[in-house]
């Protein structure tokens, strides 16, 4: 095994799909362990995540090519321990220079300060915020300003998001192609006017608020009637 070319070992690892098999494979040799870590592009963590800084650095630094990170605290109770906070998110972002896709779900300890750290993720193209109750429009504006390549934004159950200055900035930037807004009571369908000419580049737009539902594929023709 140790005499095989690294390219061949990498190809073997790529062909193993089941997580249990990958874990077993990484125990065969140090080379396979390292190659498996290098090949890993996505990770999903939640209630069982150890929040000690050293543990976070150790976990996320093990996978140098992570481009997709999902943090999901669905089902969290105080018995699970503390949730990831702004500082913890900063540590994770610092360990993931290739991050392009980030999802935060039910993260009650993340607020605008945490979103502000996304300025260090210049490659970020996709952001999903699901039931992150403490974020506001200020945090989204900081993301819009810092993440010039952002092409996909999903907001769901983010009740404190209101002001649409961030929408205007995203429209001016012109990189946004997909916008999904679900049950964010501070945003109305009419606020989408703030995207200005940027709405012409939207390939997908989805808006849901209670009984109001609107979905468009290829939204360059968007019109909002008064």
C-alpha positions, 0 to 999 in steps of 0.5 A: 500500500505504501508503494502505490502512487499518491494519485492512484490512492486518491482515485481509490478514495474518490470511488468510496462513497459510504462514510463507514467505508471511508472511515475504515479506509482511513485507518489502514494507513497514515497515507490513506488517512491524509489523502481521505482528509484532503479529498473531503470537500464538505462537512455537517456538524451540530449538537455534538460539536466540541466548541473548545477552540483547540478542538475546532481548529483540530477538526477543521484544519484536518480537512484543508479543502473544505468548500462546504460547511453546514452547521445545524442545531435542529433539535437542540436542547440545553442538555446538549451543551452550548451552541456555537457562537460568533467566536467559534464561527470565526475559528471555523472560517479561519480554518476554511480558506476554500469555503464557498458554501455555508449553511447555518440552521437554528444557530441561536448564538450567531448574530451580526458579529458572526456574519461580519466574519464572512468578510474573510470568506472572499470566495463565498458564493452560497449562504443559507440562514435558516432560523437564525433569530439574532441576525438583522439587516446590518449583518446581511449588509456586511455580507453583501459588501464583503462577499462580492461573489455571492450568487445564492442567498436563502433566508428562512424564519429570520424575523429580525431582518427588515431594512432592505439596504442589503438588497439594494447593495446586492442588486448593485453588485450584480452577482446574485442569481438565486434568492429565496425568502421564506417567512421573514416577516420584515421583508415584503414582496415589494421590497424586491424592487430594491434589487434594481437592475440586479433583478435581471440576473436572477435565475431563481426567485422564491418568496413565501410569507404565510399564505403568499407564495411566489416562485419564478425560474429565470426571474429577469422579467420580474414585475411587481404591481402596486 
